[in-house]
Amino acid sequence: MDKPNPEPSDLVKNSVLYKEFLAEREEILKHKWLESEKAGHDIGFEKALLDWIVKHRSAWREKRQRVPAPSIGGSS
């Protein structure tokens, strides 16, 4: 019996690229919140994105590359 093909959306959701995108987006949203609090008003996503890229992206990526991703299912 053949296995059904996974839905394209499942392939995307399980891809490393998509997971990295979500992790980066989460960091940008945290940065947006922090900078908005400092400014006393919502700075907007685009300003937060550009500011985060300039100030934090390189270090964030380096740190993620050094730290291994948690394994699923544990060790045998």
mmCIF file of the N, C-alpha and C atoms, coordinates in Angstrom:
data_MODEL
# 
_entry.id   MODEL 
# 
loop_
_atom_site.group_PDB 
_atom_site.id 
_atom_site.type_symbol 
_atom_site.label_atom_id 
_atom_site.label_alt_id 
_atom_site.label_comp_id 
_atom_site.label_asym_id 
_atom_site.label_entity_id 
_atom_site.label_seq_id 
_atom_site.pdbx_PDB_ins_code 
_atom_site.Cartn_x 
_atom_site.Cartn_y 
_atom_site.Cartn_z 
_atom_site.occupancy 
_atom_site.B_iso_or_equiv 
_atom_site.pdbx_formal_charge 
_atom_site.auth_seq_id 
_atom_site.auth_comp_id 
_atom_site.auth_asym_id 
_atom_site.auth_atom_id 
_atom_site.pdbx_PDB_model_num 
ATOM 1   N N  . MET A 1 1  ? 0.847  -1.180 0.000  1.00 0.00 ? 1  MET A N  1 
ATOM 2   C CA . MET A 1 1  ? 0.000  0.000  0.000  1.00 0.00 ? 1  MET A CA 1 
ATOM 3   C C  . MET A 1 1  ? 0.890  1.240  0.000  1.00 0.00 ? 1  MET A C  1 
ATOM 4   N N  . ASP A 1 2  ? 0.628  2.143  -0.909 1.00 0.00 ? 2  ASP A N  1 
ATOM 5   C CA . ASP A 1 2  ? 1.421  3.358  -1.024 1.00 0.00 ? 2  ASP A CA 1 
ATOM 6   C C  . ASP A 1 2  ? 1.050  4.351  0.063  1.00 0.00 ? 2  ASP A C  1 
ATOM 7   N N  . LYS A 1 3  ? 2.100  5.063  0.538  1.00 0.00 ? 3  LYS A N  1 
ATOM 8   C CA . LYS A 1 3  ? 1.859  6.148  1.482  1.00 0.00 ? 3  LYS A CA 1 
ATOM 9   C C  . LYS A 1 3  ? 1.322  7.347  0.722  1.00 0.00 ? 3  LYS A C  1 
ATOM 10  N N  . PRO A 1 4  ? 0.375  8.067  1.308  1.00 0.00 ? 4  PRO A N  1 
ATOM 11  C CA . PRO A 1 4  ? -0.099 9.271  0.618  1.00 0.00 ? 4  PRO A CA 1 
ATOM 12  C C  . PRO A 1 4  ? 1.010  10.324 0.610  1.00 0.00 ? 4  PRO A C  1 
ATOM 13  N N  . ASN A 1 5  ? 1.049  11.095 -0.450 1.00 0.00 ? 5  ASN A N  1 
ATOM 14  C CA . ASN A 1 5  ? 2.039  12.166 -0.536 1.00 0.00 ? 5  ASN A CA 1 
ATOM 15  C C  . ASN A 1 5  ? 1.699  13.240 0.480  1.00 0.00 ? 5  ASN A C  1 
ATOM 16  N N  . PRO A 1 6  ? 2.708  13.774 1.168  1.00 0.00 ? 6  PRO A N  1 
ATOM 17  C CA . PRO A 1 6  ? 2.430  14.848 2.115  1.00 0.00 ? 6  PRO A CA 1 
ATOM 18  C C  . PRO A 1 6  ? 1.953  16.085 1.373  1.00 0.00 ? 6  PRO A C  1 
ATOM 19  N N  . GLU A 1 7  ? 1.109  16.849 2.017  1.00 0.00 ? 7  GLU A N  1 
ATOM 20  C CA . GLU A 1 7  ? 0.615  18.094 1.443  1.00 0.00 ? 7  GLU A CA 1 
ATOM 21  C C  . GLU A 1 7  ? 1.773  19.064 1.284  1.00 0.00 ? 7  GLU A C  1 
ATOM 22  N N  . PRO A 1 8  ? 1.761  19.879 0.241  1.00 0.00 ? 8  PRO A N  1 
ATOM 23  C CA . PRO A 1 8  ? 2.840  20.863 0.073  1.00 0.00 ? 8  PRO A CA 1 
ATOM 24  C C  . PRO A 1 8  ? 2.995  21.773 1.293  1.00 0.00 ? 8  PRO A C  1 
ATOM 25  N N  . SER A 1 9  ? 1.893  22.125 1.926  1.00 0.00 ? 9  SER A N  1 
ATOM 26  C CA . SER A 1 9  ? 1.989  22.995 3.101  1.00 0.00 ? 9  SER A CA 1 
ATOM 27  C C  . SER A 1 9  ? 2.727  22.288 4.240  1.00 0.00 ? 9  SER A C  1 
ATOM 28  N N  . ASP A 1 10 ? 2.580  20.967 4.356  1.00 0.00 ? 10 ASP A N  1 
ATOM 29  C CA . ASP A 1 10 ? 3.317  20.207 5.373  1.00 0.00 ? 10 ASP A CA 1 
ATOM 30  C C  . ASP A 1 10 ? 4.811  20.208 5.077  1.00 0.00 ? 10 ASP A C  1 
ATOM 31  N N  . LEU A 1 11 ? 5.164  20.097 3.804  1.00 0.00 ? 11 LEU A N  1 
ATOM 32  C CA . LEU A 1 11 ? 6.569  20.121 3.422  1.00 0.00 ? 11 LEU A CA 1 
ATOM 33  C C  . LEU A 1 11 ? 7.193  21.462 3.773  1.00 0.00 ? 11 LEU A C  1 
ATOM 34  N N  . VAL A 1 12 ? 6.458  22.533 3.528  1.00 0.00 ? 12 VAL A N  1 
ATOM 35  C CA . VAL A 1 12 ? 6.964  23.868 3.841  1.00 0.00 ? 12 VAL A CA 1 
ATOM 36  C C  . VAL A 1 12 ? 7.101  24.038 5.342  1.00 0.00 ? 12 VAL A C  1 
ATOM 37  N N  . LYS A 1 13 ? 6.063  23.668 6.094  1.00 0.00 ? 13 LYS A N  1 
ATOM 38  C CA . LYS A 1 13 ? 6.073  23.848 7.546  1.00 0.00 ? 13 LYS A CA 1 
ATOM 39  C C  . LYS A 1 13 ? 7.181  23.057 8.222  1.00 0.00 ? 13 LYS A C  1 
ATOM 40  N N  . ASN A 1 14 ? 7.582  21.959 7.643  1.00 0.00 ? 14 ASN A N  1 
ATOM 41  C CA . ASN A 1 14 ? 8.624  21.119 8.232  1.00 0.00 ? 14 ASN A CA 1 
ATOM 42  C C  . ASN A 1 14 ? 10.023 21.427 7.699  1.00 0.00 ? 14 ASN A C  1 
ATOM 43  N N  . SER A 1 15 ? 10.119 22.363 6.778  1.00 0.00 ? 15 SER A N  1 
ATOM 44  C CA . SER A 1 15 ? 11.429 22.662 6.203  1.00 0.00 ? 15 SER A CA 1 
ATOM 45  C C  . SER A 1 15 ? 12.275 23.492 7.171  1.00 0.00 ? 15 SER A C  1 
ATOM 46  N N  . VAL A 1 16 ? 13.568 23.290 7.096  1.00 0.00 ? 16 VAL A N  1 
ATOM 47  C CA . VAL A 1 16 ? 14.511 24.033 7.929  1.00 0.00 ? 16 VAL A CA 1 
ATOM 48  C C  . VAL A 1 16 ? 14.427 25.521 7.601  1.00 0.00 ? 16 VAL A C  1 
ATOM 49  N N  . LEU A 1 17 ? 14.310 25.835 6.326  1.00 0.00 ? 17 LEU A N  1 
ATOM 50  C CA . LEU A 1 17 ? 14.239 27.230 5.897  1.00 0.00 ? 17 LEU A CA 1 
ATOM 51  C C  . LEU A 1 17 ? 13.048 27.950 6.536  1.00 0.00 ? 17 LEU A C  1 
ATOM 52  N N  . TYR A 1 18 ? 11.887 27.298 6.530  1.00 0.00 ? 18 TYR A N  1 
ATOM 53  C CA . TYR A 1 18 ? 10.687 27.902 7.115  1.00 0.00 ? 18 TYR A CA 1 
ATOM 54  C C  . TYR A 1 18 ? 10.847 28.066 8.630  1.00 0.00 ? 18 TYR A C  1 
ATOM 55  N N  . LYS A 1 19 ? 11.437 27.083 9.279  1.00 0.00 ? 19 LYS A N  1 
ATOM 56  C CA . LYS A 1 19 ? 11.652 27.169 10.729 1.00 0.00 ? 19 LYS A CA 1 
ATOM 57  C C  . LYS A 1 19 ? 12.612 28.306 11.065 1.00 0.00 ? 19 LYS A C  1 
ATOM 58  N N  . GLU A 1 20 ? 13.637 28.498 10.245 1.00 0.00 ? 20 GLU A N  1 
ATOM 59  C CA . GLU A 1 20 ? 14.562 29.615 10.447 1.00 0.00 ? 20 GLU A CA 1 
ATOM 60  C C  . GLU A 1 20 ? 13.849 30.950 10.242 1.00 0.00 ? 20 GLU A C  1 
ATOM 61  N N  . PHE A 1 21 ? 12.994 31.003 9.234  1.00 0.00 ? 21 PHE A N  1 
ATOM 62  C CA . PHE A 1 21 ? 12.208 32.211 8.984  1.00 0.00 ? 21 PHE A CA 1 
ATOM 63  C C  . PHE A 1 21 ? 11.351 32.549 10.205 1.00 0.00 ? 21 PHE A C  1 
ATOM 64  N N  . LEU A 1 22 ? 10.673 31.553 10.761 1.00 0.00 ? 22 LEU A N  1 
ATOM 65  C CA . LEU A 1 22 ? 9.819  31.794 11.931 1.00 0.00 ? 22 LEU A CA 1 
ATOM 66  C C  . LEU A 1 22 ? 10.630 32.252 13.140 1.00 0.00 ? 22 LEU A C  1 
ATOM 67  N N  . ALA A 1 23 ? 11.795 31.645 13.345 1.00 0.00 ? 23 ALA A N  1 
ATOM 68  C CA . ALA A 1 23 ? 12.648 32.032 14.469 1.00 0.00 ? 23 ALA A CA 1 
ATOM 69  C C  . ALA A 1 23 ? 13.136 33.467 14.306 1.00 0.00 ? 23 ALA A C  1 
ATOM 70  N N  . GLU A 1 24 ? 13.515 33.831 13.092 1.00 0.00 ? 24 GLU A N  1 
ATOM 71  C CA . GLU A 1 24 ? 13.990 35.189 12.830 1.00 0.00 ? 24 GLU A CA 1 
ATOM 72  C C  . GLU A 1 24 ? 12.845 36.190 13.013 1.00 0.00 ? 24 GLU A C  1 
ATOM 73  N N  . ARG A 1 25 ? 11.692 35.846 12.519 1.00 0.00 ? 25 ARG A N  1 
ATOM 74  C CA . ARG A 1 25 ? 10.515 36.721 12.661 1.00 0.00 ? 25 ARG A CA 1 
ATOM 75  C C  . ARG A 1 25 ? 10.190 36.959 14.131 1.00 0.00 ? 25 ARG A C  1 
ATOM 76  N N  . GLU A 1 26 ? 10.296 35.916 14.937 1.00 0.00 ? 26 GLU A N  1 
ATOM 77  C CA . GLU A 1 26 ? 10.038 36.041 16.369 1.00 0.00 ? 26 GLU A CA 1 
ATOM 78  C C  . GLU A 1 26 ? 11.024 37.024 17.010 1.00 0.00 ? 26 GLU A C  1 
ATOM 79  N N  . GLU A 1 27 ? 12.292 36.941 16.623 1.00 0.00 ? 27 GLU A N  1 
ATOM 80  C CA . GLU A 1 27 ? 13.299 37.866 17.153 1.00 0.00 ? 27 GLU A CA 1 
ATOM 81  C C  . GLU A 1 27 ? 13.006 39.304 16.737 1.00 0.00 ? 27 GLU A C  1 
ATOM 82  N N  . ILE A 1 28 ? 12.576 39.482 15.508 1.00 0.00 ? 28 ILE A N  1 
ATOM 83  C CA . ILE A 1 28 ? 12.244 40.826 15.021 1.00 0.00 ? 28 ILE A CA 1 
ATOM 84  C C  . ILE A 1 28 ? 11.052 41.384 15.797 1.00 0.00 ? 28 ILE A C  1 
ATOM 85  N N  . LEU A 1 29 ? 10.060 40.552 16.051 1.00 0.00 ? 29 LEU A N  1 
ATOM 86  C CA . LEU A 1 29 ? 8.892  41.011 16.810 1.00 0.00 ? 29 LEU A CA 1 
ATOM 87  C C  . LEU A 1 29 ? 9.259  41.368 18.254 1.00 0.00 ? 29 LEU A C  1 
ATOM 88  N N  . LYS A 1 30 ? 10.172 40.604 18.857 1.00 0.00 ? 30 LYS A N  1 
ATOM 89  C CA . LYS A 1 30 ? 10.653 40.951 20.208 1.00 0.00 ? 30 LYS A CA 1 
ATOM 90  C C  . LYS A 1 30 ? 11.364 42.300 20.174 1.00 0.00 ? 30 LYS A C  1 
ATOM 91  N N  . HIS A 1 31 ? 12.214 42.471 19.153 1.00 0.00 ? 31 HIS A N  1 
ATOM 92  C CA . HIS A 1 31 ? 12.952 43.727 18.999 1.00 0.00 ? 31 HIS A CA 1 
ATOM 93  C C  . HIS A 1 31 ? 11.977 44.886 18.794 1.00 0.00 ? 31 HIS A C  1 
ATOM 94  N N  . LYS A 1 32 ? 10.959 44.673 18.009 1.00 0.00 ? 32 LYS A N  1 
ATOM 95  C CA . LYS A 1 32 ? 9.936  45.702 17.769 1.00 0.00 ? 32 LYS A CA 1 
ATOM 96  C C  . LYS A 1 32 ? 9.271  46.105 19.077 1.00 0.00 ? 32 LYS A C  1 
ATOM 97  N N  . TRP A 1 33 ? 8.931  45.128 19.877 1.00 0.00 ? 33 TRP A N  1 
ATOM 98  C CA . TRP A 1 33 ? 8.269  45.419 21.151 1.00 0.00 ? 33 TRP A CA 1 
ATOM 99  C C  . TRP A 1 33 ? 9.205  46.215 22.066 1.00 0.00 ? 33 TRP A C  1 
ATOM 100 N N  . LEU A 1 34 ? 10.442 45.763 22.200 1.00 0.00 ? 34 LEU A N  1 
ATOM 101 C CA . LEU A 1 34 ? 11.396 46.452 23.075 1.00 0.00 ? 34 LEU A CA 1 
ATOM 102 C C  . LEU A 1 34 ? 11.655 47.887 22.618 1.00 0.00 ? 34 LEU A C  1 
ATOM 103 N N  . GLU A 1 35 ? 11.895 48.072 21.337 1.00 0.00 ? 35 GLU A N  1 
ATOM 104 C CA . GLU A 1 35 ? 12.181 49.401 20.813 1.00 0.00 ? 35 GLU A CA 1 
ATOM 105 C C  . GLU A 1 35 ? 10.949 50.302 20.866 1.00 0.00 ? 35 GLU A C  1 
ATOM 106 N N  . SER A 1 36 ? 9.782  49.733 20.688 1.00 0.00 ? 36 SER A N  1 
ATOM 107 C CA . SER A 1 36 ? 8.537  50.510 20.803 1.00 0.00 ? 36 SER A CA 1 
ATOM 108 C C  . SER A 1 36 ? 8.334  50.973 22.242 1.00 0.00 ? 36 SER A C  1 
ATOM 109 N N  . GLU A 1 37 ? 8.646  50.100 23.194 1.00 0.00 ? 37 GLU A N  1 
ATOM 110 C CA . GLU A 1 37 ? 8.548  50.487 24.608 1.00 0.00 ? 37 GLU A CA 1 
ATOM 111 C C  . GLU A 1 37 ? 9.491  51.644 24.920 1.00 0.00 ? 37 GLU A C  1 
ATOM 112 N N  . LYS A 1 38 ? 10.722 51.554 24.405 1.00 0.00 ? 38 LYS A N  1 
ATOM 113 C CA . LYS A 1 38 ? 11.697 52.630 24.632 1.00 0.00 ? 38 LYS A CA 1 
ATOM 114 C C  . LYS A 1 38 ? 11.229 53.945 24.008 1.00 0.00 ? 38 LYS A C  1 
ATOM 115 N N  . ALA A 1 39 ? 10.653 53.863 22.815 1.00 0.00 ? 39 ALA A N  1 
ATOM 116 C CA . ALA A 1 39 ? 10.227 55.063 22.088 1.00 0.00 ? 39 ALA A CA 1 
ATOM 117 C C  . ALA A 1 39 ? 8.904  55.620 22.615 1.00 0.00 ? 39 ALA A C  1 
ATOM 118 N N  . GLY A 1 40 ? 8.153  54.787 23.321 1.00 0.00 ? 40 GLY A N  1 
ATOM 119 C CA . GLY A 1 40 ? 6.856  55.236 23.838 1.00 0.00 ? 40 GLY A CA 1 
ATOM 120 C C  . GLY A 1 40 ? 5.741  55.161 22.806 1.00 0.00 ? 40 GLY A C  1 
ATOM 121 N N  . HIS A 1 41 ? 6.015  54.536 21.675 1.00 0.00 ? 41 HIS A N  1 
ATOM 122 C CA . HIS A 1 41 ? 4.994  54.341 20.642 1.00 0.00 ? 41 HIS A CA 1 
ATOM 123 C C  . HIS A 1 41 ? 5.434  53.193 19.735 1.00 0.00 ? 41 HIS A C  1 
ATOM 124 N N  . ASP A 1 42 ? 4.484  52.672 18.972 1.00 0.00 ? 42 ASP A N  1 
ATOM 125 C CA . ASP A 1 42 ? 4.775  51.568 18.064 1.00 0.00 ? 42 ASP A CA 1 
ATOM 126 C C  . ASP A 1 42 ? 5.682  52.071 16.936 1.00 0.00 ? 42 ASP A C  1 
ATOM 127 N N  . ILE A 1 43 ? 6.856  51.480 16.803 1.00 0.00 ? 43 ILE A N  1 
ATOM 128 C CA . ILE A 1 43 ? 7.798  51.924 15.769 1.00 0.00 ? 43 ILE A CA 1 
ATOM 129 C C  . ILE A 1 43 ? 7.491  51.294 14.415 1.00 0.00 ? 43 ILE A C  1 
ATOM 130 N N  . GLY A 1 44 ? 6.659  50.280 14.392 1.00 0.00 ? 44 GLY A N  1 
ATOM 131 C CA . GLY A 1 44 ? 6.310  49.614 13.138 1.00 0.00 ? 44 GLY A CA 1 
ATOM 132 C C  . GLY A 1 44 ? 7.262  48.478 12.805 1.00 0.00 ? 44 GLY A C  1 
ATOM 133 N N  . PHE A 1 45 ? 6.731  47.509 12.058 1.00 0.00 ? 45 PHE A N  1 
ATOM 134 C CA . PHE A 1 45 ? 7.511  46.317 11.733 1.00 0.00 ? 45 PHE A CA 1 
ATOM 135 C C  . PHE A 1 45 ? 8.704  46.634 10.844 1.00 0.00 ? 45 PHE A C  1 
ATOM 136 N N  . GLU A 1 46 ? 8.501  47.475 9.837  1.00 0.00 ? 46 GLU A N  1 
ATOM 137 C CA . GLU A 1 46 ? 9.586  47.740 8.895  1.00 0.00 ? 46 GLU A CA 1 
ATOM 138 C C  . GLU A 1 46 ? 10.787 48.396 9.575  1.00 0.00 ? 46 GLU A C  1 
ATOM 139 N N  . LYS A 1 47 ? 10.534 49.381 10.419 1.00 0.00 ? 47 LYS A N  1 
ATOM 140 C CA . LYS A 1 47 ? 11.633 50.039 11.133 1.00 0.00 ? 47 LYS A CA 1 
ATOM 141 C C  . LYS A 1 47 ? 12.331 49.041 12.057 1.00 0.00 ? 47 LYS A C  1 
ATOM 142 N N  . ALA A 1 48 ? 11.545 48.222 12.762 1.00 0.00 ? 48 ALA A N  1 
ATOM 143 C CA . ALA A 1 48 ? 12.119 47.207 13.651 1.00 0.00 ? 48 ALA A CA 1 
ATOM 144 C C  . ALA A 1 48 ? 12.938 46.195 12.859 1.00 0.00 ? 48 ALA A C  1 
ATOM 145 N N  . LEU A 1 49 ? 12.438 45.784 11.722 1.00 0.00 ? 49 LEU A N  1 
ATOM 146 C CA . LEU A 1 49 ? 13.135 44.826 10.866 1.00 0.00 ? 49 LEU A CA 1 
ATOM 147 C C  . LEU A 1 49 ? 14.493 45.375 10.430 1.00 0.00 ? 49 LEU A C  1 
ATOM 148 N N  . LEU A 1 50 ? 14.489 46.578 9.886  1.00 0.00 ? 50 LEU A N  1 
ATOM 149 C CA . LEU A 1 50 ? 15.738 47.171 9.416  1.00 0.00 ? 50 LEU A CA 1 
ATOM 150 C C  . LEU A 1 50 ? 16.726 47.387 10.555 1.00 0.00 ? 50 LEU A C  1 
ATOM 151 N N  . ASP A 1 51 ? 16.237 47.861 11.692 1.00 0.00 ? 51 ASP A N  1 
ATOM 152 C CA . ASP A 1 51 ? 17.098 48.090 12.848 1.00 0.00 ? 51 ASP A CA 1 
ATOM 153 C C  . ASP A 1 51 ? 17.690 46.778 13.351 1.00 0.00 ? 51 ASP A C  1 
ATOM 154 N N  . TRP A 1 52 ? 16.878 45.737 13.429 1.00 0.00 ? 52 TRP A N  1 
ATOM 155 C CA . TRP A 1 52 ? 17.340 44.428 13.895 1.00 0.00 ? 52 TRP A CA 1 
ATOM 156 C C  . TRP A 1 52 ? 18.375 43.833 12.940 1.00 0.00 ? 52 TRP A C  1 
ATOM 157 N N  . ILE A 1 53 ? 18.132 43.979 11.635 1.00 0.00 ? 53 ILE A N  1 
ATOM 158 C CA . ILE A 1 53 ? 19.080 43.458 10.649 1.00 0.00 ? 53 ILE A CA 1 
ATOM 159 C C  . ILE A 1 53 ? 20.443 44.124 10.827 1.00 0.00 ? 53 ILE A C  1 
ATOM 160 N N  . VAL A 1 54 ? 20.440 45.441 10.956 1.00 0.00 ? 54 VAL A N  1 
ATOM 161 C CA . VAL A 1 54 ? 21.690 46.185 11.073 1.00 0.00 ? 54 VAL A CA 1 
ATOM 162 C C  . VAL A 1 54 ? 22.409 45.872 12.381 1.00 0.00 ? 54 VAL A C  1 
ATOM 163 N N  . LYS A 1 55 ? 21.665 45.798 13.485 1.00 0.00 ? 55 LYS A N  1 
ATOM 164 C CA . LYS A 1 55 ? 22.282 45.689 14.808 1.00 0.00 ? 55 LYS A CA 1 
ATOM 165 C C  . LYS A 1 55 ? 22.468 44.262 15.330 1.00 0.00 ? 55 LYS A C  1 
ATOM 166 N N  . HIS A 1 56 ? 21.606 43.331 14.935 1.00 0.00 ? 56 HIS A N  1 
ATOM 167 C CA . HIS A 1 56 ? 21.588 42.044 15.630 1.00 0.00 ? 56 HIS A CA 1 
ATOM 168 C C  . HIS A 1 56 ? 21.635 40.792 14.762 1.00 0.00 ? 56 HIS A C  1 
ATOM 169 N N  . ARG A 1 57 ? 21.301 40.880 13.490 1.00 0.00 ? 57 ARG A N  1 
ATOM 170 C CA . ARG A 1 57 ? 21.132 39.682 12.673 1.00 0.00 ? 57 ARG A CA 1 
ATOM 171 C C  . ARG A 1 57 ? 22.388 38.822 12.590 1.00 0.00 ? 57 ARG A C  1 
ATOM 172 N N  . SER A 1 58 ? 23.532 39.435 12.329 1.00 0.00 ? 58 SER A N  1 
ATOM 173 C CA . SER A 1 58 ? 24.767 38.655 12.167 1.00 0.00 ? 58 SER A CA 1 
ATOM 174 C C  . SER A 1 58 ? 25.099 37.851 13.417 1.00 0.00 ? 58 SER A C  1 
ATOM 175 N N  . ALA A 1 59 ? 25.041 38.507 14.568 1.00 0.00 ? 59 ALA A N  1 
ATOM 176 C CA . ALA A 1 59 ? 25.345 37.814 15.831 1.00 0.00 ? 59 ALA A CA 1 
ATOM 177 C C  . ALA A 1 59 ? 24.314 36.732 16.115 1.00 0.00 ? 59 ALA A C  1 
ATOM 178 N N  . TRP A 1 60 ? 23.059 37.016 15.824 1.00 0.00 ? 60 TRP A N  1 
ATOM 179 C CA . TRP A 1 60 ? 21.990 36.042 16.062 1.00 0.00 ? 60 TRP A CA 1 
ATOM 180 C C  . TRP A 1 60 ? 22.208 34.796 15.208 1.00 0.00 ? 60 TRP A C  1 
ATOM 181 N N  . ARG A 1 61 ? 22.550 35.001 13.940 1.00 0.00 ? 61 ARG A N  1 
ATOM 182 C CA . ARG A 1 61 ? 22.798 33.856 13.050 1.00 0.00 ? 61 ARG A CA 1 
ATOM 183 C C  . ARG A 1 61 ? 24.019 33.061 13.477 1.00 0.00 ? 61 ARG A C  1 
ATOM 184 N N  . GLU A 1 62 ? 25.088 33.753 13.855 1.00 0.00 ? 62 GLU A N  1 
ATOM 185 C CA . GLU A 1 62 ? 26.292 33.053 14.321 1.00 0.00 ? 62 GLU A CA 1 
ATOM 186 C C  . GLU A 1 62 ? 25.981 32.195 15.537 1.00 0.00 ? 62 GLU A C  1 
ATOM 187 N N  . LYS A 1 63 ? 25.227 32.751 16.462 1.00 0.00 ? 63 LYS A N  1 
ATOM 188 C CA . LYS A 1 63 ? 24.858 32.009 17.674 1.00 0.00 ? 63 LYS A CA 1 
ATOM 189 C C  . LYS A 1 63 ? 24.022 30.781 17.330 1.00 0.00 ? 63 LYS A C  1 
ATOM 190 N N  . ARG A 1 64 ? 23.087 30.919 16.406 1.00 0.00 ? 64 ARG A N  1 
ATOM 191 C CA . ARG A 1 64 ? 22.246 29.785 16.010 1.00 0.00 ? 64 ARG A CA 1 
ATOM 192 C C  . ARG A 1 64 ? 23.058 28.700 15.319 1.00 0.00 ? 64 ARG A C  1 
ATOM 193 N N  . GLN A 1 65 ? 24.079 29.076 14.595 1.00 0.00 ? 65 GLN A N  1 
ATOM 194 C CA . GLN A 1 65 ? 24.909 28.081 13.911 1.00 0.00 ? 65 GLN A CA 1 
ATOM 195 C C  . GLN A 1 65 ? 25.795 27.319 14.896 1.00 0.00 ? 65 GLN A C  1 
ATOM 196 N N  . ARG A 1 66 ? 26.175 27.963 15.990 1.00 0.00 ? 66 ARG A N  1 
ATOM 197 C CA . ARG A 1 66 ? 27.023 27.308 16.999 1.00 0.00 ? 66 ARG A CA 1 
ATOM 198 C C  . ARG A 1 66 ? 26.222 26.356 17.870 1.00 0.00 ? 66 ARG A C  1 
ATOM 199 N N  . VAL A 1 67 ? 24.969 26.693 18.139 1.00 0.00 ? 67 VAL A N  1 
ATOM 200 C CA . VAL A 1 67 ? 24.129 25.887 19.032 1.00 0.00 ? 67 VAL A CA 1 
ATOM 201 C C  . VAL A 1 67 ? 23.384 24.862 18.192 1.00 0.00 ? 67 VAL A C  1 
ATOM 202 N N  . PRO A 1 68 ? 23.608 23.554 18.440 1.00 0.00 ? 68 PRO A N  1 
ATOM 203 C CA . PRO A 1 68 ? 22.892 22.538 17.658 1.00 0.00 ? 68 PRO A CA 1 
ATOM 204 C C  . PRO A 1 68 ? 21.399 22.561 17.972 1.00 0.00 ? 68 PRO A C  1 
ATOM 205 N N  . ALA A 1 69 ? 20.614 22.318 16.952 1.00 0.00 ? 69 ALA A N  1 
ATOM 206 C CA . ALA A 1 69 ? 19.162 22.262 17.136 1.00 0.00 ? 69 ALA A CA 1 
ATOM 207 C C  . ALA A 1 69 ? 18.811 21.064 18.004 1.00 0.00 ? 69 ALA A C  1 
ATOM 208 N N  . PRO A 1 70 ? 17.793 21.200 18.863 1.00 0.00 ? 70 PRO A N  1 
ATOM 209 C CA . PRO A 1 70 ? 17.404 20.058 19.700 1.00 0.00 ? 70 PRO A CA 1 
ATOM 210 C C  . PRO A 1 70 ? 16.917 18.898 18.840 1.00 0.00 ? 70 PRO A C  1 
ATOM 211 N N  . SER A 1 71 ? 17.338 17.697 19.201 1.00 0.00 ? 71 SER A N  1 
ATOM 212 C CA . SER A 1 71 ? 16.908 16.528 18.428 1.00 0.00 ? 71 SER A CA 1 
ATOM 213 C C  . SER A 1 71 ? 15.512 16.112 18.857 1.00 0.00 ? 71 SER A C  1 
ATOM 214 N N  . ILE A 1 72 ? 14.803 15.548 17.902 1.00 0.00 ? 72 ILE A N  1 
ATOM 215 C CA . ILE A 1 72 ? 13.440 15.084 18.176 1.00 0.00 ? 72 ILE A CA 1 
ATOM 216 C C  . ILE A 1 72 ? 13.505 13.586 18.430 1.00 0.00 ? 72 ILE A C  1 
ATOM 217 N N  . GLY A 1 73 ? 12.885 13.152 19.495 1.00 0.00 ? 73 GLY A N  1 
ATOM 218 C CA . GLY A 1 73 ? 12.830 11.732 19.789 1.00 0.00 ? 73 GLY A CA 1 
ATOM 219 C C  . GLY A 1 73 ? 13.896 11.242 20.756 1.00 0.00 ? 73 GLY A C  1 
ATOM 220 N N  . GLY A 1 74 ? 14.815 12.096 21.122 1.00 0.00 ? 74 GLY A N  1 
ATOM 221 C CA . GLY A 1 74 ? 15.838 11.703 22.097 1.00 0.00 ? 74 GLY A CA 1 
ATOM 222 C C  . GLY A 1 74 ? 16.906 10.823 21.484 1.00 0.00 ? 74 GLY A C  1 
ATOM 223 N N  . SER A 1 75 ? 17.794 10.305 22.321 1.00 0.00 ? 75 SER A N  1 
ATOM 224 C CA . SER A 1 75 ? 18.869 9.451  21.829 1.00 0.00 ? 75 SER A CA 1 
ATOM 225 C C  . SER A 1 75 ? 18.571 7.991  22.123 1.00 0.00 ? 75 SER A C  1 
ATOM 226 N N  . SER A 1 76 ? 19.161 7.113  21.314 1.00 0.00 ? 76 SER A N  1 
ATOM 227 C CA . SER A 1 76 ? 18.926 5.670  21.486 1.00 0.00 ? 76 SER A CA 1 
ATOM 228 C C  . SER A 1 76 ? 20.126 5.022  22.128 1.00 0.00 ? 76 SER A C  1 
# 
